[in-house]
Amino acid sequence: MSLAPKIERTIRSLRDRVLDGLLSSRALRKAAYRRLSVNDNLVYRRFDDHDLVVDPGDLVGKTVLETGDFERRRTNMICRRAACLSDGRTVLEIGANIGTQTLYFIRSGLFDSVISLEPDPRNLELLRLNLRINGLGDRVAVVPAAAGAVAGQLTLRRDAGNSGGATLRAERLPHAVESEVTVPVVTIDGLVEQGDLDPAAIGLIWMDAEGFEDEILSACTQLLSRRTPMAFEFTPGFYDDATRLRILRTVYANYGHVSIIEDQGFEPLAEADAMVLMRRVDLFCC
């Protein structure tokens, strides 16, 4: 028996341990990832229960590479809460980005499948790749579109260095627009009417829409009427006063309990307090 394969494996193992040691310093990791991002390289990273391909120059990729995950603890906490409140075992993910949360939903063991909407072609490429390398193509249905109030097409405005910052809003932008791309738009009610989405199967609505929440909620009536558990980012700075209040009124008209998602748990939010809330928070509704 040739010893060459064993020697090669040993050398690779030693090399990997040396590199792991070198990159254990946060400063060195940052420098390495910055260098990779300059050359438009992607990084493949293996974790305990999943693999990811990320862009080290992007906010999501940087966070994953430097900390090991992208808000996974909070995502798991939300999954546990939602799973206790609904028999649905499918997540409706509005704004999937490159699939970090998509993988966390499945790996939580609490949900069987995900319907993931993602409009940005750059994110879609990595999302599909990450699903493929994790063998989840049959458990995640990717809808290459944004959600909105009316089906059609809209302009997606991208944020340089933050793939999760792309928005369909045309004003009150929190960042300089790096580029624009026209993307298809669907409505959640439309997906239901077409038979692509069964309201009874959805156990969690996860919405990360960068200020387009009002439009999405206006055409999500069949899920809201069922009081499907929902988690979303509420950023008052994105909206004018009328839009901000309309979002909150829609939420409180359909849900009996609304909480601010904190690192340590869920803090109940009374409607009167929500109406004067002016800081960015993540909300959980049930």
URFEN-V254825 format. One record per pair of residues at least 12 apart in sequence whose C-alpha atoms are under 8 Angstrom apart, sorted by sequence separation. I is the first residue (numbers start at 0). GAP is how many residues later the second one is. If there is no record, write none. Layout:
i/gap
I/GAP
I/GAP
This chain:
i/gap
41/12
42/12
101/12
155/12
156/12
256/12
257/12
41/13
42/13
154/13
155/13
40/14
41/14
90/14
101/14
127/14
153/14
39/15
40/15
158/16
159/16
39/17
158/17
159/17
36/18
158/18
159/18
265/18
36/19
37/19
157/19
158/19
251/19
35/20
36/20
44/20
90/20
95/20
123/20
156/20
157/20
158/20
260/20
261/20
35/21
46/21
88/21
89/21
92/21
94/21
95/21
96/21
156/21
157/21
259/21
260/21
33/22
88/22
89/22
90/22
91/22
92/22
93/22
94/22
95/22
156/22
157/22
259/22
260/22
32/23
33/23
88/23
89/23
90/23
91/23
92/23
93/23
94/23
96/23
120/23
156/23
198/23
204/23
206/23
209/23
210/23
247/23
259/23
260/23
32/24
88/24
89/24
90/24
91/24
92/24
93/24
94/24
115/24
117/24
119/24
155/24
156/24
198/24
203/24
204/24
205/24
206/24
207/24
208/24
210/24
258/24
259/24
89/25
97/25
113/25
114/25
115/25
116/25
117/25
118/25
119/25
154/25
155/25
202/25
203/25
204/25
205/25
206/25
207/25
257/25
258/25
74/26
78/26
96/26
97/26
112/26
113/26
114/26
115/26
116/26
117/26
118/26
154/26
155/26
201/26
202/26
203/26
204/26
205/26
206/26
247/26
257/26
258/26
82/27
96/27
97/27
98/27
111/27
112/27
113/27
114/27
115/27
116/27
117/27
118/27
154/27
155/27
198/27
203/27
210/27
226/27
247/27
257/27
75/28
82/28
97/28
98/28
102/28
114/28
116/28
117/28
153/28
154/28
187/28
209/28
210/28
226/28
256/28
257/28
32/29
71/29
74/29
75/29
78/29
97/29
116/29
152/29
153/29
186/29
189/29
213/29
224/29
255/29
256/29
69/30
74/30
79/30
96/30
97/30
116/30
152/30
153/30
188/30
191/30
216/30
223/30
244/30
254/30
255/30
68/31
69/31
78/31
95/31
98/31
152/31
153/31
187/31
188/31
223/31
254/31
71/32
75/32
97/32
98/32
151/32
152/32
186/32
187/32
188/32
213/32
150/33
151/33
186/33
188/33
213/33
216/33
150/34
151/34
212/34
250/34
149/35
150/35
29/36
119/36
149/36
150/36
28/37
145/37
147/37
148/37
149/37
144/38
145/38
146/38
147/38
148/38
144/39
145/39
146/39
147/39
150/39
25/40
122/40
143/40
144/40
145/40
146/40
147/40
144/41
146/41
235/41
236/41
166/42
167/42
168/42
235/42
236/42
166/43
167/43
168/43
234/43
235/43
236/43
53/44
165/44
166/44
167/44
234/44
235/44
164/45
166/45
234/45
119/46
233/46
234/46
232/47
233/47
51/48
232/48
233/48
232/49
233/49
231/50
232/50
94/51
230/51
231/51
93/52
230/52
231/52
49/53
93/53
229/53
230/53
229/54
230/54
228/55
229/55
228/56
229/56
228/57
48/58
227/58
226/59
119/61
119/63
118/64
147/64
173/64
118/65
171/65
172/65
96/66
148/66
171/66
96/67
147/67
148/67
171/67
147/68
148/68
146/69
147/69
148/69
149/69
148/70
147/71
53/72
52/73
52/76
52/77
51/78
50/79
51/81
50/82
50/83
49/84
58/102
59/102
57/103
58/103
59/103
56/104
57/104
58/104
59/104
57/105
58/105
91/110
89/111
90/111
91/111
93/111
87/112
88/112
89/112
90/112
91/112
92/112
93/112
94/112
95/112
87/113
88/113
89/113
90/113
91/113
92/113
93/113
94/113
86/114
87/114
88/114
89/114
90/114
91/114
92/114
93/114
94/114
87/115
90/115
93/115
86/116
87/116
85/117
84/118
82/120
81/121
82/121
81/122
78/125
85/142
85/143
84/144
81/147
77/153
76/188
73/189
84/201
77/206
